[in-house]
Amino acid sequence: MLMNQHQARRALGRGWHSAAERSLKSLLQPWAVGHRFRPQVRIGAHRADFACPRLKLVVEVAGHRSLRAQALREAAFRKEGWQVLRYSAHEVVEGPEDVCWAIAYECERRSQMMRRRAAWRRVERTGTRDHDGWRVSGQTGLLAA
């Protein structure tokens, strides 16, 4: 029997997750970490266990791949501009609160960093002055009175 793409994705999502990945999926709710994580997101040639596209943040559960394969995947994600958080299956199962707290902290940190970058780009683009009356001078990024 042939499956369409949607049925194949549902079967993949239902069957192959480890206990740690299922546990992490229940932890990565928007109300818990402040951002939406999607399971099995394709990034380049690889699939991330969980990813938040808005923050470009990947959460991986280590353990079911070789160390070399994990390093290659992580390098590929970083090359695409994503930050990778890797937790062992033991950490996720034994200390879910700690993992959830660490992910929430990193989400908040990345969110603040991205807001600052967006504000900086806005100032550079518009040439507006900040609250102290300083203005960004052109492409150098130097402040001018």
Buried (B, 14 or more C-beta within 10 A) or exposed (E): EEEEEEEEEEEEEEEEBBEBBBBBBEBBEEEBBBBEBEBBBEBEEBEBBBBBBEBBBBBBBBBEEEEEEBEBBBEBBEEEEBBBBBBEBEBBBEEBEEBBBBBBEBBBEBBEEEEEEEEEEEBBEEEEBEEEEEBBEEEEEEEEE
